[in-house]
Protein backbone atom coordinates (compact mmCIF):
# COMPACT_ATOMS: atom_id res chain seq x y z
CA UNK A 1 0.00 0.00 0.00
CA UNK A 2 1.37 3.38 -0.99
CA UNK A 3 1.89 6.03 1.64
CA UNK A 4 -0.18 9.14 1.32
CA UNK A 5 0.54 12.58 2.66
CA UNK A 6 -1.18 15.89 2.37
CA UNK A 7 0.30 19.33 2.65
CA UNK A 8 -1.80 22.47 2.83
CA UNK A 9 -0.05 25.70 1.98
CA UNK A 10 -1.47 29.15 2.46
CA UNK A 11 0.26 32.09 0.87
CA UNK A 12 -0.74 35.53 1.93
CA UNK A 13 -1.54 37.93 -0.97
CA UNK A 14 0.87 40.44 0.60
CA UNK A 15 3.69 37.87 0.37
CA UNK A 16 2.94 37.33 -3.32
CA UNK A 17 3.18 41.09 -3.91
CA UNK A 18 6.54 41.20 -2.11
CA UNK A 19 7.90 38.32 -4.21
CA UNK A 20 6.74 40.06 -7.39
CA UNK A 21 8.47 43.24 -6.27
CA UNK A 22 11.68 41.31 -5.60
CA UNK A 23 11.56 39.77 -9.08
CA UNK A 24 11.16 43.21 -10.65
CA UNK A 25 14.06 44.60 -8.59
CA UNK A 26 16.36 41.76 -9.65
CA UNK A 27 15.36 42.12 -13.30
CA UNK A 28 15.96 45.88 -13.18
CA UNK A 29 19.32 45.53 -11.44
CA UNK A 30 20.93 43.18 -13.97
CA UNK A 31 21.25 43.82 -17.65
CA UNK A 32 21.83 41.10 -20.25
CA UNK A 33 25.57 41.78 -20.47
CA UNK A 34 26.07 41.27 -16.73
CA UNK A 35 24.05 38.07 -16.75
CA UNK A 36 26.09 36.69 -19.66
CA UNK A 37 29.32 37.64 -17.89
CA UNK A 38 28.21 35.82 -14.74
CA UNK A 39 27.20 32.73 -16.74
CA UNK A 40 30.58 32.75 -18.52
CA UNK A 41 32.42 32.87 -15.18
CA UNK A 42 30.25 30.09 -13.75
CA UNK A 43 30.83 27.81 -16.74
CA UNK A 44 34.60 28.43 -16.59
CA UNK A 45 34.71 27.55 -12.89
CA UNK A 46 32.68 24.40 -13.58
CA UNK A 47 35.17 23.40 -16.29
CA UNK A 48 38.06 24.05 -13.89
CA UNK A 49 36.48 21.52 -11.56
CA UNK A 50 36.79 18.88 -14.29
CA UNK A 51 40.49 19.50 -15.01
CA UNK A 52 41.82 17.09 -12.36
CA UNK A 53 39.85 14.01 -13.56
CA UNK A 54 40.88 14.68 -17.17
CA UNK A 55 44.54 15.07 -16.16
CA UNK A 56 44.37 11.79 -14.25
CA UNK A 57 42.99 10.03 -17.34
CA UNK A 58 45.69 11.43 -19.67
CA UNK A 59 48.58 9.17 -20.73
CA UNK A 60 51.75 9.49 -18.64
CA UNK A 61 54.42 8.50 -21.18
CA UNK A 62 56.21 11.86 -21.08
CA UNK A 63 53.81 13.89 -18.95
CA UNK A 64 53.69 16.79 -21.42
CA UNK A 65 50.07 16.15 -22.38
CA UNK A 66 49.06 15.91 -18.74
CA UNK A 67 50.69 19.25 -17.95
CA UNK A 68 49.00 20.94 -20.92
CA UNK A 69 45.40 20.17 -19.90
CA UNK A 70 43.48 23.21 -18.67
CA UNK A 71 40.02 24.80 -18.68
CA UNK A 72 39.50 27.18 -21.57
CA UNK A 73 36.68 29.64 -22.32
CA UNK A 74 34.87 29.18 -25.63
CA UNK A 75 35.45 31.74 -28.37
CA UNK A 76 32.01 31.54 -29.99
CA UNK A 77 28.51 30.80 -28.67
CA UNK A 78 29.22 32.19 -25.21
CA UNK A 79 28.67 31.49 -22.36
CA UNK A 80 30.63 28.25 -22.16
CA UNK A 81 33.93 26.57 -21.41
CA UNK A 82 35.72 23.31 -22.15
CA UNK A 83 38.59 21.24 -20.78
CA UNK A 84 41.35 20.83 -23.33
CA UNK A 85 44.95 21.54 -24.19
CA UNK A 86 46.50 24.96 -23.71
CA UNK A 87 47.95 26.30 -26.93
CA UNK A 88 51.72 25.91 -27.14
CA UNK A 89 51.96 23.69 -24.07
CA UNK A 90 51.84 20.19 -25.57
Secondary structure, 3 states (H helix, E strand, C coil): CCCCCCCCCCCCHHHHHHHHHHHHHHHHHCCHHHHHHHHHHHHHHHHHHCHHHHHHHCCCCCCHHHHHEEEEECCCCCCCEEEEECCCCC
